[in-house]
Amino acid sequence: LYERNVKAHIDVLSNLIKKEGINFKDIKLAYQSRLGPVKWLEPNLSFVLPLCVSKKALIYPLSFCIDNSETICELDIEYRKIANKSGFKYYRVCKCPNDSDKFVNFIVNKVQNL
């Protein structure tokens, strides 16, 4: 269910981006590291990054709504090291919505309309 929802979210975001006239060369789905002994979803970001031909990446942690150790430490520090070793010209991690007024109002609106 998680994987299906993530893929559906990618489709929604990709369509919205195109509708706004923003054209990325490519949009790829990759997963962060797993925790524990269970096999995790693939492809892993550590394998996808070095294969990025443009050497530019905008990372959006769509499964998180608040910044945490996974989004900050792994994406912004550990995977940045991989990007640097791979000769990236641009590597940026989008911040999660956190407690932005827009995000809070969206949640409140959804709850009130249940």
JORA-V848927 format. One record per residue. N is the residue number from 0. RES is the residue in one small letter. SS is DSSP state (@ for helix, = for strand, . for the rest). PHI is phi in degrees with one decimal (NA if undefined). Layout:
n=[N | N]
res=[RES | RES]
ss=[SS | SS]
phi=[PHI | PHI]
This chain:
n=[0 | 1 | 2 | 3 | 4 | 5 | 6 | 7 | 8 | 9 | 10 | 11 | 12 | 13 | 14 | 15 | 16 | 17 | 18 | 19 | 20 | 21 | 22 | 23 | 24 | 25 | 26 | 27 | 28 | 29 | 30 | 31 | 32 | 33 | 34 | 35 | 36 | 37 | 38 | 39 | 40 | 41 | 42 | 43 | 44 | 45 | 46 | 47 | 48 | 49 | 50 | 51 | 52 | 53 | 54 | 55 | 56 | 57 | 58 | 59 | 60 | 61 | 62 | 63 | 64 | 65 | 66 | 67 | 68 | 69 | 70 | 71 | 72 | 73 | 74 | 75 | 76 | 77 | 78 | 79 | 80 | 81 | 82 | 83 | 84 | 85 | 86 | 87 | 88 | 89 | 90 | 91 | 92 | 93 | 94 | 95 | 96 | 97 | 98 | 99 | 100 | 101 | 102 | 103 | 104 | 105 | 106 | 107 | 108 | 109 | 110 | 111 | 112 | 113]
res=[l | y | e | r | n | v | k | a | h | i | d | v | l | s | n | l | i | k | k | e | g | i | n | f | k | d | i | k | l | a | y | q | s | r | l | g | p | v | k | w | l | e | p | n | l | s | f | v | l | p | l | c | v | s | k | k | a | l | i | y | p | l | s | f | c | i | d | n | s | e | t | i | c | e | l | d | i | e | y | r | k | i | a | n | k | s | g | f | k | y | y | r | v | c | k | c | p | n | d | s | d | k | f | v | n | f | i | v | n | k | v | q | n | l]
ss=[. | @ | @ | @ | @ | @ | @ | @ | @ | @ | @ | @ | @ | @ | @ | @ | @ | @ | @ | . | . | . | . | . | . | . | . | . | . | . | = | . | . | . | . | . | . | . | . | . | . | . | . | = | @ | @ | @ | @ | @ | @ | @ | . | . | . | . | = | = | = | = | . | . | . | . | . | . | . | . | . | @ | @ | @ | @ | @ | @ | @ | @ | @ | @ | @ | @ | @ | @ | @ | @ | @ | . | . | . | . | = | = | = | = | . | . | . | . | . | . | . | @ | @ | @ | @ | @ | @ | @ | @ | @ | @ | @ | @ | . | .]
phi=[NA | -59.1 | -62.2 | -62.4 | -66.4 | -62.8 | -63.9 | -64.4 | -63.7 | -60.0 | -61.7 | -61.3 | -64.0 | -60.0 | -65.6 | -63.8 | -61.9 | -63.2 | -60.4 | -80.2 | 82.5 | -93.5 | -118.3 | -85.3 | -60.5 | -159.8 | -121.6 | -121.7 | -100.6 | -142.1 | -110.3 | -75.4 | -64.1 | -91.9 | -120.4 | 95.8 | -82.9 | -78.6 | -61.5 | -103.5 | -67.5 | -129.6 | -82.9 | -82.7 | -57.7 | -64.9 | -90.8 | -76.7 | -54.8 | -60.7 | -86.9 | -71.1 | -66.6 | -72.3 | 58.6 | -137.1 | -145.5 | -114.6 | -95.5 | -121.5 | -79.0 | -67.9 | -88.2 | -122.6 | -111.3 | -133.8 | -67.0 | -151.4 | -60.2 | -67.8 | -74.5 | -81.9 | -69.2 | -70.9 | -71.1 | -87.1 | -114.5 | -66.0 | -72.8 | -62.2 | -60.3 | -64.7 | -62.4 | -62.1 | -63.5 | -89.4 | 78.0 | -66.7 | -87.8 | -146.8 | -147.9 | -138.7 | -108.0 | -69.1 | -75.1 | -72.9 | -59.5 | 52.4 | -108.6 | -61.2 | -56.8 | -61.7 | -67.4 | -61.3 | -63.0 | -60.9 | -63.7 | -58.5 | -61.4 | -64.7 | -65.9 | -67.1 | -97.6 | -72.4]
